[in-house]
Amino acid sequence: MYNPLCKGFYIELKNVLPGTKRVLPGTKNGSSNGSCMVLHSTFFPRLDGRYDGPGESREKVLEFGFDYCYWSVSPEEPHYASQEEVFQDLGVMVLAGASEGYNVCLFAYGQTGTGKTYTMMGTLDSMGLTPRILYYLLFFTCSFLEIYNERVRDLLRGREQKKKPSLRVREHPEKGPYVQDLSQHVVSDYKQAVDLLEEGIANRITAATHIHDASSRSHAIFTIQYTQAILEDNLPSEIVSKINLVDLAGSERADPHYCRDRLTEGSNINKSLVTLGIVISALAQNSQMSSSCQSINSVASEGEGSSVASHTSCLSGGGGGGGRRHCFIPYRDSVLTWLLKDSLGGNAKTIMIATVSPSSSSYNETLSTLRYAAHARNIVNKPRVNEDASVRLIRELREEIDRLKSTLLSFQMNPGPSLSDQGDGSLSDIVLQNELKVE
Ligand SMILES: Nc1ncnc2c1ncn2[C@@H]1O[C@H](COP(=O)(O)OP(=O)(O)OP(=O)(O)O)[C@@H](O)[C@H]1O
């Protein structure tokens, strides 16, 4: 779409209509419902240290593939995407994942002033994704925190919080990283949920920057713990899903004219976003390495008649593995990446929203955001349904009993000479031995 205000740079969205298969850059198998963002920019190449005249300009086209692209500059435009449209695509995906028992994370990343808070929270007239998602959930617990200058603050503790020191992040061996003493709130209706959300937003630290007079200076994480009672194999059970809705602070260039506080904030914001970028790149690299190893192994195993697909040749890198190793993921280098450890490359279905500006002055930031998002697209997470541990144990024991019953049946149908080799040879002895193994 051509933006007449921008000289030398414009963004074009190409939507691939449902049903038309096309392989987009950055998508693995082609997508039947993908979108493409194309950056057109006119460059005047520098020769001998001088810019050439406009006559020698050339257009550089950069194409990035994503699952969805939205244009929301002006409601009058034919391709304008409303908050409702974004919710129908992304918010519904979050709700579907949570209702199936998966952990879900939705986060917005982008240059300051490009609409992250607008997309995640919205305004009074135009609700964003978080309140729309809350509308469809009943009975859950939630918490709301911000990470400001690498310190965690509880956004739902009102005045009490101001007197308290920042909260500590700790790591549980099974549940992963968590914030100690973060207040948890039980919610039973939509009004209660929205009140908590508004209270948290009001407590968030904002300040004026060059681009945005109410810029969020912290990363905000609204977490919903959604528990569903279900009947599985005729047993009452629970599945618990964690939904992380994250509004990141905006990335921006440091300006020496800012006061000291603004510069410290900016450098902490940039530091955690740089760490997020490193984590995303390392995860993307590992995911690509694993998938290429899997395809090499599966080709090799086809030839050898083996079905074993191994990651170990990648992990060890030794003995002819080409010396390639899985990258170390520096989650703990920033509080943000530590807290989002599970959402980034772990047990969660994660959606990243990259927000960009159509202004020519933002070309570099736009390009960097699109590259960031394209990297993130390569990460392969391993989400699994959060099954109740006791129900899982009962299911596994039932499966074991079924296996033993069929072993017993096959012995009864076909008593062989091997019977006399085991104990006194009675069927009950064999079954008893197997039951003891299960215990
Ligand atoms: N699609 C949109 N339609 C209408 N207004 C928008 C849209 N996107 C952003 N805005 C408005 O632009 C301003 C900046 O947006 P927003 O606060 O969401 O940016 P941000 O990316 O969160 O910035 P920061 O990182 O500095 O916090 C706000 O006043 C917001 O309401």
Ligand as a Chemical Component Dictionary entry (heavy atoms), coordinates in Angstrom:
data_LIG
# 
_chem_comp.id                   LIG 
_chem_comp.type                 NON-POLYMER 
_chem_comp.pdbx_formal_charge   0 
_chem_comp.three_letter_code    LIG 
# 
loop_
_chem_comp_atom.comp_id 
_chem_comp_atom.atom_id 
_chem_comp_atom.alt_atom_id 
_chem_comp_atom.type_symbol 
_chem_comp_atom.charge 
_chem_comp_atom.model_Cartn_x 
_chem_comp_atom.model_Cartn_y 
_chem_comp_atom.model_Cartn_z 
_chem_comp_atom.pdbx_ordinal 
LIG N1  N1  N 0 -3.980 1.432 15.081 1  
LIG C1  C1  C 0 -4.167 2.547 15.799 2  
LIG N2  N2  N 0 -5.286 3.265 15.660 3  
LIG C2  C2  C 0 -5.486 4.383 16.400 4  
LIG N3  N3  N 0 -4.592 4.866 17.300 5  
LIG C3  C3  C 0 -3.469 4.189 17.473 6  
LIG C4  C4  C 0 -3.178 2.984 16.748 7  
LIG N4  N4  N 0 -1.980 2.531 17.121 8  
LIG C5  C5  C 0 -1.531 3.404 18.047 9  
LIG N5  N5  N 0 -2.419 4.380 18.259 10 
LIG C6  C6  C 0 -2.243 5.538 19.175 11 
LIG O1  O1  O 0 -0.894 5.968 19.037 12 
LIG C7  C7  C 0 -0.338 6.304 20.308 13 
LIG C8  C8  C 0 0.878  5.413 20.592 14 
LIG O2  O2  O 0 0.458  4.063 20.673 15 
LIG P1  P1  P 0 0.899  3.071 21.831 16 
LIG O3  O3  O 0 0.909  3.732 23.161 17 
LIG O4  O4  O 0 0.091  1.857 21.708 18 
LIG O5  O5  O 0 2.414  2.822 21.364 19 
LIG P2  P2  P 0 3.494  1.857 22.027 20 
LIG O6  O6  O 0 4.103  1.086 20.925 21 
LIG O7  O7  O 0 2.900  1.066 23.135 22 
LIG O8  O8  O 0 4.528  2.925 22.564 23 
LIG P3  P3  P 0 5.619  2.783 23.743 24 
LIG O9  O9  O 0 6.506  1.680 23.386 25 
LIG O10 O10 O 0 6.324  4.096 23.713 26 
LIG O11 O11 O 0 4.876  2.549 25.005 27 
LIG C9  C9  C 0 -1.446 6.095 21.333 28 
LIG O12 O12 O 0 -2.089 7.313 21.548 29 
LIG C10 C10 C 0 -2.398 5.136 20.650 30 
LIG O13 O13 O 0 -3.721 5.236 21.110 31 
# 
loop_
_chem_comp_bond.comp_id 
_chem_comp_bond.atom_id_1 
_chem_comp_bond.atom_id_2 
_chem_comp_bond.value_order 
_chem_comp_bond.pdbx_ordinal 
LIG N1  C1  SING 1  
LIG C1  N2  SING 2  
LIG C1  C4  DOUB 3  
LIG N2  C2  DOUB 4  
LIG C2  N3  SING 5  
LIG N3  C3  DOUB 6  
LIG C3  C4  SING 7  
LIG C3  N5  SING 8  
LIG C4  N4  SING 9  
LIG N4  C5  DOUB 10 
LIG C5  N5  SING 11 
LIG N5  C6  SING 12 
LIG C6  O1  SING 13 
LIG C6  C10 SING 14 
LIG O1  C7  SING 15 
LIG C7  C8  SING 16 
LIG C7  C9  SING 17 
LIG C8  O2  SING 18 
LIG O2  P1  SING 19 
LIG P1  O3  DOUB 20 
LIG P1  O4  SING 21 
LIG P1  O5  SING 22 
LIG O5  P2  SING 23 
LIG P2  O6  DOUB 24 
LIG P2  O7  SING 25 
LIG P2  O8  SING 26 
LIG O8  P3  SING 27 
LIG P3  O9  DOUB 28 
LIG P3  O10 SING 29 
LIG P3  O11 SING 30 
LIG C9  O12 SING 31 
LIG C9  C10 SING 32 
LIG C10 O13 SING 33 
# 
